[in-house]
Amino acid sequence: VQLVESGGGLVQPGGSLRLSCAASGFTFSSYGMSWYRQAPGKEREAVALITSVGGIRTYADSVKGRFTISRDNAKNTVYLQMNSLKPEDTAVYYCKAYGPNEYWGQGTQVTVSS
């Protein structure tokens, strides 16, 4: 099983990034997918999730209206479009698959700074 995040980097406040998480080794379409983040000195927190059936999306209050989670089951990939980024969005972002089991990716760094 592998979850590989990409798309992180350094961006100025107000900018955008799109994170991708490519999955392999399990039946992607049967799993809900989610994004978490962990800032230095803080606990890991859920940012967004999308269900396996119906594609129902849920967001943390801190990112509502700015972030969009989506999935492409044909590509076994989940995305996180992040707009209007703020310095407080700086963190390592992880994707997680949840279902019969839980799987985590290794994380990708997002830094929002001028």
ABEGO torsion letter per residue (X at the ends): XBBBBBGBEBBBBGBBBBBBBBBBGBBAAABBBBBBBBBBGBBBBBABBBBABGGBBBBBAAABGABBBBBBAAAGBBBBBBBGBBAAABBBBBBBBBEABBBBBAEBBBBBBX
